[in-house]
Amino acid sequence: MQQSLRRFVRLAGWLMLGCLCLWIINLAQVQPAAGLASASTQPGQASLSQPSILEALARAEVVYLGETHSSPADHAAQLEIIQALVQEKVRVAIALEMFQRPYQPILDAYLASEIDEAALVEKTEYEQRWGFPWEYYAPILRFAKAQQMPVLALNTPTEITRKVAQAGLDSLSEEDFRYIPPVTEIHTDNAAYRAYIEDIFTQAHAGHGSALSFDNFFAAQVLWDETMAEGIADFRQAHPDYSVVVLAGQGHVIYGYGIPDRVARRLGDDLQQAIVILNPDAALQAEFENGVADYFWFTEDSALTSPSF
């Protein structure tokens, strides 16, 4: 537990100046009931098999696979789902929170076999900007390369997110908007999302955070979401024949608050989206009928930890 906590603190530190960890929550370690593969959001409906879930995902235009970053089981499930969709003849683009938008040309060079995997890791500054073991994501990138699939670098540059967390959206310069949406498209008016994030913020600060520091933190969180949503929407508008499979932390997709609602705002409410939470913990499982996700996906021997952003 202590090792996991230190890992989360290190990754969250750049966002909250070294004093915030979003994941200081003790959650039960839950294994799925025997034979349970996944579940649908229809109240009272029986659990669905994985093939049934995959059939539904094949019809979606955007699929979110909400992960716990430190869970190898989640990453194995992501590859399994992507491979299954490809087998169903779905044209898939993979969109990744793990890479920041300035590094899209590096991803493209890797996919085109112009650079090798080691160069991809080095030139995208993966270890500094993400830091979870490369082998968690490497099989997904290798599969995308072998299948000639588009891969999207979604995330906001660290320097910009840090700037907003420190001094708010008003601190951004004209140059900062090269990789993020216009400030008019950064919507911080979702009260339910704000309350959800504020509860985590308050627990992490034990009541010592100021209103201003939370306002800035929430603005940074929303900027993160809006930047990723813009990247997904832009790709879909340019390539409507592709389904986009988004790999992101659970906190960015649950209830649709983070990325999904913002993609729908850009592309229209008739957009067919599906939110899948991989190996959800007890707290998320309890929220199933409240619309936390469209589907749960369980794998054997999953090591569940606190939710990821």
ABEGO torsion letter per residue (X at the ends): XAAAAAAAAAAAAAAAGGABBAABBBBBBBBBBBGBABBBABBGBBBBBAAAAAAAAAABABBBBBBBAABAAAAAAAAAAAAAAAAAGBBBBBBBAABBAAAAAAAAAAAAGABBAAAAAAAAGAAAAAGBBAAAAAAAAAAAAAAGBBBBBABBBAAAAAAAAAAEAAABBAAAAAABBBAAABBAABAAAAAAAAAAAAAAAGGABBAAAAAAAAAAAAAAAAAAAAAAAAAAAABAABBBBBBBBAAAABGGABAAAAAAAAAEAABBBBBBBBGBBAAAAAAAAAGABABBBBBBGBBBBBBBX
